[in-house]
């Protein structure tokens, strides 16, 4: 990538990557972990489309397809519950000290 030298180049770059802010806004507005994972999958698909390789496009497409199934939603909810349980256990252990 050539160096960004002019204000026009800087504006073009910001404009090109503006969708990332939209994904971030959607993610912050959503509180459901499963729906958040779908937003992340959408972002990953968008980012993969920006590269020259097709391998990342295919990989992200497969992951996104899994997340959009009931089994994918169950997986996300399971992983979130594990994280919440681990955080609660760590907090309880900290409180016992």
N, C-alpha and C positions, 0 to 999 in steps of 0.2 A: 504494500500500500504506500503510495507516495505521501510525503509529508503534507500536512494541512497548513497552508501558508496564508490563505486569504480569509476574510470574514465570510465570503460567499461559500468557500469550501467548508467552513465551520458550520454555517447554517444548513448546508446540504447534508452534512453528516448528522446533525441533530435531527433534522427532518426525516432522514432515512431510518434512524433508530427510535423515533418517537413511539412506535407501537409498543416498545418495551414498557414505557410509562403507562400505557393503557392496560397492559397485562397486570402491572403492579397495582394500579387503581382497582381493577376487578378483584384481584387477590385480597387486597386490604378490605374491600367492602364485603367479601364473602366470609362467613364464619364456619361453614360446614367443611370439615376436612376433605371429604370426598369431592365436593365441588371445587375446592381449592386445588386438589390434585389435577382435576381436569383443566383448570386454568394454567397450571404449570405445564401440563402436557401440550396445550395449545401454544404456549410460549416456546417450548422446546421444538415443536414442529416449525414454528416461524423461524427460530434461530437456525435450525438445521437447513432450512430452505436458503439461507444466506451463504452457505458454504458451497464449494465446488464439488465436494464428494457426495456420492449417492448412498454410501454405507450409513452415514449418520441419519439421513432421511428415512431409510428403511427401518433402522433400529428404533428411532423415535416413533415412527408410524405404528410399529408393533406394540411398543409400550403404551402409546395412547389408546390403541384399540383394546388392549387388555383393561386399562383403567376405565374404559367406557362400558364395560360389562358389569353385571351384578357381582360377579366373582372379584373383579378388580375393585369395586367399591368395598366389598367385604374385606379384601386384603388391606386397603388403605385404613379402614376403620380398625382392623386388628392391630396394625402397626402403630397407629395413634394411641390405641388403648395400652399397648406395651410401653410406649414412651411416657404416658401419663402415670402408669403404675410405677415405673422406674423413678420418675420425678417425685411421686408421693413417698416411695420408700426412702429415697435420699433425704427428703425433707424430714421424715420421721426419725431417721438415723441422726440427722443433724440436731434435731430437737432433744435427743437423748444424751447428747454430750454435755 
